[in-house]
Amino acid sequence: MRKASGFTLIELMITVVVVAILAAIAVPSYIQYIQRGKISEAVSNLSGARLQLEKYYADNRMYGTGGACGVAMPSGANAKYFTITCVSGTASALGDQTYTITATGLGGVTGFQYTINESNVRTSTFSSPVTGWNNSATCWVTKKGESC
């Protein structure tokens, strides 16, 4: 008599359960990995914009006038996941002496917001639908559950 070969239904079901468990662990980790990659764009753009504003200040002794910063903010291909905006303030006879640059998340990073100002104070603010991220008034939080 010839012996049947192949997999039993139980063996196949065990394989499906193992794959499902691995997927349940891997998918959230992958999503967080993708978010961290997008956050690096915000951090890089904020740091670069701050440097440009400090150079502008060295040349003009002001950061801008009438609430508008003196340099263009990153946009287009340089800002795919975050909208970068800048507001200058504390007007004097010489022009605006302060600024705040804000990166606001789009798409997969909606609810993420990072800021930096002329004193290099960095903040992280997370709103709905983001959960598990800690707001910070002193640094940029770039990882879920991280704090300063």
matplotlib code that plots the C-alpha trace (Angstrom):
import matplotlib.pyplot as plt

x = [0.0, 1.3, 1.7, 0.0, 2.3, 1.6, 0.6, -2.3, -4.8, -3.5, 0.0, -1.3, -3.3, -0.3, 1.7, -1.1, -1.2, 2.6, 2.5, -0.4, 1.5, 4.7, 2.6, 0.9, 4.4, 6.1, 3.4, 3.3, 7.1, 7.3, 4.8, 6.8, 10.0, 8.4, 7.2, 10.7, 12.1, 9.6, 10.3, 14.0, 12.7, 11.1, 14.2, 16.5, 14.4, 13.9, 17.6, 18.4, 15.9, 17.2, 20.7, 19.5, 17.7, 20.8, 22.8, 20.1, 20.2, 24.0, 23.7, 20.5, 20.3, 16.7, 14.9, 12.3, 9.7, 5.9, 5.7, 7.3, 10.7, 13.5, 14.2, 12.1, 11.1, 11.7, 8.9, 8.1, 10.4, 12.2, 9.1, 7.0, 5.8, 5.8, 4.7, 7.3, 6.2, 7.9, 6.6, 8.8, 7.9, 8.8, 9.2, 11.6, 12.9, 15.4, 12.9, 11.6, 13.9, 12.3, 11.0, 9.3, 9.6, 7.0, 6.9, 3.3, 2.8, 1.0, -0.5, 1.1, 2.4, -0.7, -0.8, 2.9, 4.2, 7.8, 9.0, 12.2, 12.8, 15.7, 16.8, 17.1, 14.2, 12.7, 9.3, 7.3, 3.5, 1.4, -2.4, -5.1, -4.8, -1.3, -1.2, 1.7, 4.0, 5.1, 4.8, 8.0, 8.7, 12.5, 13.4, 12.2, 10.8, 11.6, 10.5, 7.3, 7.4, 10.6, 11.0, 13.6]
y = [0.0, 3.4, 6.0, 9.4, 12.4, 16.1, 18.3, 17.6, 20.3, 20.7, 21.4, 24.0, 25.7, 25.8, 27.4, 30.0, 30.8, 31.3, 33.6, 35.6, 36.0, 37.2, 39.6, 41.0, 41.8, 43.0, 45.3, 47.8, 47.8, 48.5, 51.4, 52.9, 52.5, 54.3, 57.1, 57.6, 57.9, 60.6, 62.4, 62.8, 65.0, 67.4, 67.5, 68.1, 70.8, 72.6, 72.6, 73.8, 76.6, 77.7, 77.9, 80.0, 82.3, 82.8, 83.6, 86.1, 87.6, 88.0, 89.9, 92.0, 92.1, 90.8, 87.6, 89.2, 91.9, 92.1, 88.5, 87.0, 85.3, 86.6, 83.3, 80.8, 77.6, 74.1, 73.0, 70.7, 67.7, 68.8, 68.7, 65.7, 64.6, 67.9, 71.5, 73.9, 77.4, 80.3, 83.3, 86.1, 88.4, 90.8, 93.8, 96.5, 99.5, 97.1, 94.4, 91.2, 89.8, 86.3, 83.5, 80.1, 77.5, 74.8, 71.4, 70.0, 66.4, 65.3, 61.9, 59.1, 61.6, 63.7, 64.8, 65.3, 68.8, 70.0, 73.5, 75.4, 79.1, 81.6, 80.4, 76.8, 75.6, 72.5, 71.2, 68.1, 68.0, 65.0, 65.2, 62.8, 60.3, 59.8, 57.7, 56.6, 59.5, 61.9, 65.7, 67.6, 71.3, 70.7, 68.4, 66.6, 63.2, 61.0, 57.6, 56.3, 56.2, 58.3, 61.3, 63.9]
z = [0.0, -0.9, 1.9, 1.4, 1.4, 2.1, 5.0, 7.4, 8.1, 11.6, 10.4, 8.0, 10.7, 13.0, 10.3, 9.7, 13.5, 13.7, 10.6, 12.2, 15.5, 13.7, 11.6, 14.7, 16.1, 12.9, 11.4, 14.4, 14.6, 10.9, 11.2, 14.0, 11.9, 9.0, 11.3, 12.8, 9.2, 8.4, 11.7, 10.6, 7.8, 10.3, 12.6, 9.7, 8.1, 11.5, 12.2, 8.7, 8.8, 12.2, 10.7, 7.8, 10.1, 12.3, 9.2, 8.2, 11.6, 11.5, 8.2, 9.1, 12.9, 12.7, 11.9, 9.7, 9.7, 10.3, 11.6, 8.4, 8.7, 6.5, 4.8, 2.8, 4.6, 3.1, 0.8, -2.1, -2.3, 0.8, 2.9, 1.9, 5.3, 7.3, 6.6, 7.8, 8.8, 10.5, 12.4, 13.6, 16.4, 19.2, 16.8, 17.6, 15.6, 14.1, 13.0, 14.6, 17.2, 17.8, 15.7, 16.0, 13.3, 13.3, 11.5, 11.3, 10.2, 7.1, 6.1, 8.1, 10.7, 11.2, 14.8, 15.1, 15.7, 16.4, 17.0, 17.6, 18.4, 18.5, 21.9, 20.5, 22.6, 21.0, 21.7, 20.7, 20.7, 19.8, 19.2, 18.0, 16.3, 17.8, 21.0, 23.2, 22.4, 25.2, 24.7, 25.6, 26.2, 26.1, 23.2, 20.1, 20.9, 18.0, 19.4, 20.8, 24.6, 24.7, 27.0, 27.7]

ax = plt.figure().add_subplot(projection="3d")
ax.plot(x, y, z, "-o")
ax.set_aspect("equal")
plt.show()
